[in-house]
Amino acid sequence: MAKKLTAKQELFAYFYADLLNGTKAAKKAGYKGTYSTLSAVASENLRKPNISELVTDLLKVRAMPQEEILARLTSMARGELSTKLTQSSKGNYEDFDTKSALETLARIEQMIHERIEHTGEVAVTFKVQYGNPDAGSDDQDPQPPLLAAPNTE
């Protein structure tokens, strides 16, 4: 059975799941000390299996399912009024860009393929093998094989 968490450890886990910042979570949970001390406390807490397990469970609950992400992006891309301007949990208003939502959806659906161009030198190594690799070492072909360019696809 897992070791029971102290009140501070449990608070730390909840604050960490909310803030995703160990040092700030340690301070809000009531730990005292300098920035370095709080950072060390956070690191130590996150290595403890019982605290880490609670944090993982809390993050799973907060995670947005893929279907919801796609639905929200689709709503933003369509420019529906309810998603154009929304109030965040901190009270700030956020405006969403329709073009960005469309581009994000297209990438998710693999409709956009980004191409990376490289200029400069590229080192290519060819492995040349003589003879039949399936045959024993007695079957050596004295003629070198034809070299083919590597497949880049």
C-alpha positions as CSV (number, residue, x, y, z in Angstrom):
1,M,0.0,0.0,0.0
2,A,1.3,3.5,-0.9
3,K,2.4,5.8,1.8
4,K,-0.2,8.4,2.8
5,L,0.6,11.9,1.7
6,T,1.0,14.8,4.2
7,A,-1.3,17.7,3.8
8,K,1.6,19.8,2.3
9,Q,2.5,17.0,-0.2
10,E,-1.1,16.7,-1.3
11,L,-1.4,20.5,-1.7
12,F,1.9,20.4,-3.6
13,A,0.5,17.8,-6.1
14,Y,-2.7,19.8,-6.7
15,F,-0.8,23.1,-7.2
16,Y,1.7,21.4,-9.4
17,A,-1.0,19.9,-11.6
18,D,-2.5,23.4,-11.9
19,L,0.7,25.5,-12.3
20,L,3.1,23.0,-13.9
21,N,5.8,24.7,-12.0
22,G,7.3,22.9,-9.1
23,T,8.9,25.8,-7.4
24,K,5.7,27.9,-7.4
25,A,3.7,24.8,-6.3
26,A,6.0,24.2,-3.4
27,K,5.6,27.9,-2.3
28,K,1.8,27.8,-2.6
29,A,1.7,24.5,-0.7
30,G,3.3,26.2,2.3
31,Y,7.0,25.1,1.9
32,K,9.4,27.8,3.1
33,G,12.8,28.8,1.8
34,T,14.7,30.5,-1.0
35,Y,14.0,29.9,-4.7
36,S,16.7,27.2,-4.7
37,T,15.3,25.5,-1.6
38,L,11.8,25.5,-3.0
39,S,13.1,24.1,-6.3
40,A,14.9,21.3,-4.5
41,V,11.8,20.5,-2.5
42,A,9.8,20.4,-5.7
43,S,12.3,18.1,-7.4
44,E,12.4,15.8,-4.4
45,N,8.6,15.7,-4.2
46,L,8.2,14.9,-7.8
47,R,10.5,11.9,-7.4
48,K,8.4,10.4,-4.7
49,P,6.2,7.7,-6.2
50,N,3.1,8.5,-4.2
51,I,3.2,12.2,-5.1
52,S,4.1,11.6,-8.7
53,E,1.2,9.1,-9.0
54,L,-1.3,11.7,-7.6
55,V,0.1,14.4,-10.0
56,T,-0.2,12.0,-13.0
57,D,-3.8,11.2,-12.0
58,L,-4.7,14.9,-11.6
59,L,-3.2,15.7,-15.0
60,K,-5.1,12.8,-16.7
61,V,-8.3,14.3,-15.3
62,R,-7.4,17.8,-16.7
63,A,-6.2,16.6,-20.1
64,M,-8.3,17.4,-23.0
65,P,-9.3,14.4,-25.2
66,Q,-8.4,14.5,-28.8
67,E,-12.0,14.7,-29.9
68,E,-12.5,17.9,-27.9
69,I,-9.3,19.5,-29.3
70,L,-10.5,18.8,-32.8
71,A,-14.0,20.1,-32.0
72,R,-12.7,23.3,-30.5
73,L,-10.3,23.9,-33.4
74,T,-13.1,23.2,-35.9
75,S,-15.3,25.7,-34.1
76,M,-12.5,28.3,-34.1
77,A,-11.8,27.7,-37.8
78,R,-15.5,28.2,-38.6
79,G,-15.4,31.5,-36.7
80,E,-18.3,30.7,-34.4
81,L,-18.9,33.6,-32.1
82,S,-18.7,31.7,-28.9
83,T,-15.1,30.8,-29.6
84,K,-14.0,34.1,-31.1
85,L,-13.7,35.7,-27.6
86,T,-13.6,33.6,-24.5
87,Q,-12.7,34.3,-20.9
88,S,-9.9,32.2,-19.4
89,S,-9.9,30.8,-15.9
90,K,-7.7,33.8,-14.8
91,G,-10.4,36.3,-16.0
92,N,-8.5,37.3,-19.2
93,Y,-10.2,37.4,-22.5
94,E,-8.6,35.4,-25.3
95,D,-9.2,36.0,-29.0
96,F,-8.6,33.2,-31.4
97,D,-7.3,33.5,-34.9
98,T,-9.4,31.6,-37.5
99,K,-6.4,31.2,-39.9
100,S,-4.2,29.7,-37.2
101,A,-7.0,27.3,-36.2
102,L,-7.4,26.2,-39.8
103,E,-3.6,25.7,-40.2
104,T,-3.5,23.7,-37.0
105,L,-6.4,21.5,-38.1
106,A,-4.8,20.9,-41.5
107,R,-1.5,19.8,-39.8
108,I,-3.4,17.5,-37.5
109,E,-5.3,16.0,-40.4
110,Q,-2.0,15.8,-42.3
111,M,-3.3,18.0,-45.1
112,I,-0.3,20.2,-44.9
113,H,3.1,18.7,-45.5
114,E,6.0,21.0,-44.6
115,R,9.0,20.7,-46.7
116,I,12.5,21.3,-45.4
117,E,15.2,22.4,-47.8
118,H,18.8,21.9,-47.0
119,T,21.7,23.7,-48.6
120,G,25.3,22.8,-48.1
121,E,27.2,19.6,-48.1
122,V,25.8,16.3,-47.1
123,A,28.0,13.3,-46.3
124,V,26.8,10.1,-47.9
125,T,28.3,6.7,-47.1
126,F,27.9,3.7,-49.3
127,K,28.4,0.1,-48.1
128,V,29.8,-2.0,-50.9
129,Q,29.6,-5.7,-50.5
130,Y,31.2,-8.2,-52.9
131,G,29.7,-11.5,-53.7
132,N,26.5,-13.1,-52.5
133,P,25.9,-12.2,-48.8
134,D,23.8,-15.3,-48.4
135,A,26.5,-17.7,-49.7
136,G,29.6,-18.6,-47.7
137,S,32.9,-16.8,-47.9
138,D,34.0,-19.1,-50.7
139,D,31.7,-17.5,-53.2
140,Q,33.5,-14.2,-53.9
141,D,32.6,-12.2,-57.0
142,P,35.7,-10.4,-58.3
143,Q,33.6,-7.7,-60.0
144,P,32.4,-4.8,-58.0
145,P,28.6,-4.3,-57.9
146,L,26.9,-1.3,-59.5
147,L,26.3,1.5,-57.0
148,A,22.9,3.0,-56.7
149,A,21.9,6.3,-55.1
150,P,20.3,5.8,-51.7
151,N,16.5,6.0,-51.6
152,T,15.5,9.4,-50.2
153,E,11.8,8.7,-49.9
